[in-house]
Amino acid sequence: MTNLARNSTRNFSSKQVDLDTLKAIVSEAQQAPSWENSQPYHAFLATGETANKIRAAHEKAVADKTKSWTEVMPPQDWTAAADANILDWQYQASNHPESKEFGDLNNVLFNASAILYITIKKDASSYVAYDAGAFGYGVLLAAENHGVGAIPAYGFVRYPQEIHDQFEIPDDEAIFMGIGLGYPTEDPINQFKPGRDDLDKILQIKD
Ligand SMILES: Cc1cc2nc3c(=O)[nH]c(=O)nc-3n(C[C@H](O)[C@H](O)[C@H](O)COP(=O)(O)O)c2cc1C
């Protein structure tokens, strides 16, 4: 499959992905380029019972209306163009036949049977974020190549304690991103595939 076929899976089945496949996905993502090959991130993979525990803790935090937060500051100001794209995405999601599910499935971490967390140093520069993002996209593409669905989502990292309870994450590292992995259900929400800007909107060429 090519990267054009990829989209985010938002409802995973309970079927487990075998560990060798998950390890192959992460290993292939390690081919991502990084500043002087620094590979300045770590990955923590929750599967099976650990993923169940994290999802249960997450559901409880949502039900208790616990205030959420992230260890890396979310974007504060978008450009006008990014703002317009977000509005467009929200419009598409809210007009989707399964619109209610977007929120509901976020609250159960999309039922992901496996969750990969990416950490970076707390004082990391934006270039480290570039490298970690390349690695994260590598995970999505490798998953697609292995017939495994995936979604990167803020929802995975907004209650950091549920992750710290399961993993020993060094004090100087921040949980940056979470990626859900697993097999997609037949739910039509998994077909949701928002478009992208016209190329000339983001690309200026001079020759
Ligand atoms: C940093 C980041 C955070 C995201 N957070 C969420 C989220 O909390 N909930 C969600 O449904 N999708 C989330 N997504 C998925 C995006 O909505 C999705 O990637 C985007 O709409 C493009 O769609 P596609 O992945 O299907 O190509 C996130 C993606 C990224 C990269």
The ligand as an ORCA input file, in Angstrom:
! r2SCAN-3c Opt
* xyz 0 1
  C      -0.590     15.759     16.876
  C      -1.886     15.116     16.453
  C      -2.954     15.062     17.361
  C      -4.165     14.467     16.990
  N      -5.179     14.366     17.910
  C      -6.335     13.769     17.557
  C      -7.368     13.599     18.521
  O      -7.214     13.944     19.710
  N      -8.532     13.024     18.127
  C      -8.716     12.588     16.838
  O      -9.804     12.074     16.516
  N      -7.744     12.704     15.905
  C      -6.558     13.266     16.254
  N      -5.531     13.354     15.334
  C      -5.704     12.790     13.993
  C      -5.950     13.915     12.987
  O      -7.274     14.409     13.144
  C      -5.751     13.354     11.583
  O      -4.420     12.917     11.430
  C      -6.015     14.414     10.515
  O      -7.368     14.818     10.551
  C      -5.701     13.886      9.121
  O      -6.461     12.724      8.865
  P      -5.814     11.323      8.520
  O      -4.847     10.968      9.636
  O      -6.973     10.381      8.473
  O      -5.092     11.458      7.214
  C      -4.318     13.944     15.678
  C      -3.232     13.980     14.790
  C      -2.033     14.534     15.178
  C      -0.869     14.510     14.206
*
